[in-house]
Amino acid sequence: MNRMLTGQDLRQMYIMGAQRLEKHVNRVDALNVFPVPDGDTGTNMNLTIQSGVEELRRSKEETAEKVAAVFSRGLLMGARGNSGVILSQLFRGFAKGLSGLQEVDGRQLAESFQHGVEMAYKAVMKPVEGTILTVAREAAAAAKRAARGASPAEVIEALVHEARKALDNTPNQLPVLKEVGVVDSGGQGLVYIYEGFLYALKEGIVPEETGEPEAVSEADLTFGQAREEIHHIVNPADIQHGYCTEFMVHLSPAMDFSEVEFREKISSYGDSLLVVSDDDLVKVHIHAEEPGDVLTFAHKFGLLDRIKIENMRLQHKEVLRKQEERRQHASEVEEMTEVISTEPSSLPPQPGQPRAPYSIIGVVSGKGIEDIFRSLGVDTVIKGGQTMNPSTEQFVKAIESCKAERVLILPNNKNIIMAAEQAAQLVDIPVAVIPSKTVPQGMSAMLSFDPASSLDDNKEKMSASLAYVKTGQVTYAVRDTTMNDLTIREGDYIGISDGEIVASGSDRCAVAEQLLGSMTEDGGELITVLYGEGVKEAEMDGLEQKLRADYTSYEVEIHNGGQPLYSFIISVE
């Protein structure tokens, strides 16, 4: 049995892991706790890992270190949904653990799995046990226990054995899993991936490569296709540090670099600081009054590259002259976007073109909902939500297409927030993610947006507004289940209030009425109903009359949202 794991071995493991997950993706989707038609954990994990495989197929890298880095980069950019983001972080940490290694022994392999667990836990604000994180942690711990003197294959055997045990125990850690009678879906997906790893090592499968491999450049691995220019246009009265300064540092190999310490020290030279680092490269953006001093400080850490310094005070005169032109251009772009596409523009800002103070990205599904968000001030719409979770790369491209100094993102779905936050860390533009979990929360947040406020202030105010809106949804059950003392049959309509199933039945309008009764127990002033695909006007007219008669103290608004899967999205404020 081989005592060392080569880069080719690792490549085979990744591909076989992806193939095994893909084979069982429907089963992973079916493990969703809620019996709703958007149980998409398996789909998200599969799309994420397939993105990593595609990166491998385009790469000629052969060492374990480089193969892991390429695969990690693919997962990072292709991550969809919370499960996909966690998966990408697991293998990002795993790749970090293989740094500098051409081949890997059993101990190093086990330690790399532990690195992955640590990075994944850091990515989740409030880790929950009984999930994919638990399966990953306990499997990695078993791998470390088995690693002394063991071969890579023996380490993976221990990893798989413990992962299966941990998965079987998830219902004992999460009561909702036991109530429904399923194991954690994300944990199951990870077990399939690990089983693929073991199969590749034991059977020695050599995957077929299709197409001509394409090398991945170091710049692509580090910063993707991020633009190199940032234009910050501000009022002269507010400018304390007048030079917009950008550069890259190629870190000295002997340098013991700490991004935290670097950021802290360089911040004393100015404001609007942004530092992005990865391996041997650091990209810096700062507004400084003495840019020469900044460059002198940074030069201590390595060679400087792509230096750009702009005088913002002189720029302001040009901005004043072009303000009217900018407003006209923005109007033309909006009209063109409506006619041609609802996807973010792929055209980069032209050199010298002034940027707007803000751009807002919203994730929505349904023409009516899209129109509402655009009317509230959303500039760029990414079609998604429910089963259509945008990838990290889609967010990155949308952010980079924005012609603005700052960007706000409204995910409007709890399963999209992590991908948006991950994208925000990969771009040069200052980005704030408003953690809107539903469409009504996103609408409420937009009403709190103040174009004259700072990014941090807007994030604080818009995020605070989310607590003032209750969200209800009516969809249909995809399987029989019993939940919250409700016996639900496949095909029944179910009413979900802020994540809890509170009503079910064969008539969706009756379920909507039950749902709204639960949502208004604590009072309110405004009821908004967004009706979706397949809801007939006569059906909606009947429900509207009933709501206006039963809720005379409320203002009732009805809109055609056009959303798929969900007959009604209801909010109470």
VENRAKA-V356728 format. One line per field, one symbol per residue. ss: DSSP state (~ for helix, > for strand, _ for the rest). phi: phi as a letter, one per 20 degrees, with the letter a starting at -180 (. if undefined). psi: psi as a letter, one per 30 degrees, with the letter a starting at -180 (. if undefined). A space follows every 50 residues. Layout:
BEGIN
ss=???
phi=???
psi=???
END
This chain:
BEGIN
ss=____>_~~~~~~~~~~~~~~~~~_~~~~~~_____>____~~~~~~~~~~ ~~~~~~~______~~~~~~~~~~~~~~~_>~~~~~~~~~~~~~~~~~___ ___>_~~~~~~~~~~~~~~~~~~________~~~~~~~~~~~~~~~____ _~~~~~~~~~~~~~~~~~~~~~~_~~~~~~____~~~~~~~~~~~~~~~~ ~~~______________~~~~~~____________~~~____>>>>>>>> >_______~~~~~~~~~~~>>>>>>>>>__>>>>>>>>__~~~~~~~~~_ _>>>>>>>>>>~~~~~~~~~~~~~~~~~~~~~~~~~~~~~__________ _____>>>>>>>>>__~~~~~~~~~~___>>>>_>__>__>~~~~~~~~~ ~__>>>>>>>______~~~~~~~~_____>>>>>____~~~~~~~~~___ ____~~~~~~~~~~~~~~_>>>>>>>>___>>>__>>>____>>>>>__> >>>>>__~~~~~~~~~~~~______>>>>>>_____~~~~~~~~~~~~~~ ____>>>>>>_______>>>>>_
phi=.feceeffgfgffgfffffffgfdffffgfegffedfdfcgfffffffff fffffffeddgcfggffffffffffgeegcmffffffffgeffgfffegn deccefffffffffgffffffffdfcgdfncgfffffffffffffeffme egffffgfgfgfffffffegffddgffffencefffffffffffffgfff feemfdffednegcfefffffecmdffedcdddcfgfeeecedfdcadde ffgefeedffffffffffercleccccbldccdccbececffffffffff eqfeblfbcceffffffffgfdgffffffffffffffffeaeegfeefgf gnffdffcccdcebcogffgfffffeofecddfrolfdefegfffgffff efebfccdcdfmafedgfffffffeddeefccdeffebfgfffffffefc feeffffffffffffffececccdccedafacblmdeddgnfecdddlnd fcbbredfffffffgfgffdfenqccdccdedgneffffffffffffffe cfededdccefmfemdfcdcccc
psi=kkfkkleeeeeeeeeeeeeeeeegeeeeeffkekhlghjgeeeeeeeeee eeeeeeffkgkfleeeeeeeeeeeeefgkkleeeeeeeeefeeeeefgkg kelkleeeeeeeeeeeeeeeeffkeikklgaeeeeeeeeeeeeeeffjgl leeeeeeeeeeeeeeeeffefffjeeeeefhllkeeeeeeeeeeeeeeee eefhkjkkkklkkkkkleeeeegbhklfkkjjjlkeffjfjfjjkklkkj kkffkikjeeeeeeeffffaahkkkkljcgkkkkkkjlfifeeeeeefff fakklhkkkkjfeeeeeeeeegeeeeeeeeeeeeeeeeeelglkkgklkk kfklklelkkkkjlkkeeeeeeeeffgkekkkkalcfijkleeeeeeeef fkilelkkkjegkfgfeeeeeeeffglfkkkkkkhkfleeeeeeeeffkj fflleeeeeeeeeefffgkkkkkkalkflklkkhgkjkkkflkkkkjhfk jflllfjeeeeeeeeeeefgegalfkkkkjkakfjleeeeeeeeeeeeef iffkkkkkkjegklejekkkkk.
END
